[in-house]
Amino acid sequence: MKNWMIATGLLLLISISSMAQQRNRQERPDPETRAKMMTERMVEQLGLNEEQKAKILAINLENAQKREAKMAEQKAEREARRTQMQDQEKQIMEVLTEEQRQKWIELKETRKNRSPRGGMIHDREEFRKRRGGGIN
């Protein structure tokens, strides 16, 4: 009974922790808030005086704004790449026949489901072939 209660407590703790992390990802504070939070943490941990606090806040704010700008730039680049890939896909589909389109879609699905190390292997014989050996 005791083990069951401990396991339940751990499971509850893990689920609450994961929900909090998901919420934090969605509600990202602005650069000013992040800089203030970081500075306050440093004040508590390092015992900074007011002059140091002001200088550290300025440094943290500048860097938080730079990171925010860089993240926005990267997001815009990802969106541009996604749009370019969608345009390319449309152009390809216009050239292919209906049968070729279906085959192309199937090939893309197969690639999407592959493992990062060269694809899914469902039988031992295929595994041996890929490894370059056939020793039985």
Secondary structure, 3 states (H helix, E strand, C coil): CHHHHHHHHHHHHHHHHHHHHHHHHHCCCCHHHHHHHHHHHHHHHHCCCHHHHHHHHHHHHHHHHHHHHHHHHHHHHHHHHHHHHHHHHHHHHHHCCHHHHHHHHHHHHHHHCCCCCCCCCCCHHHHHHHHCCCCC
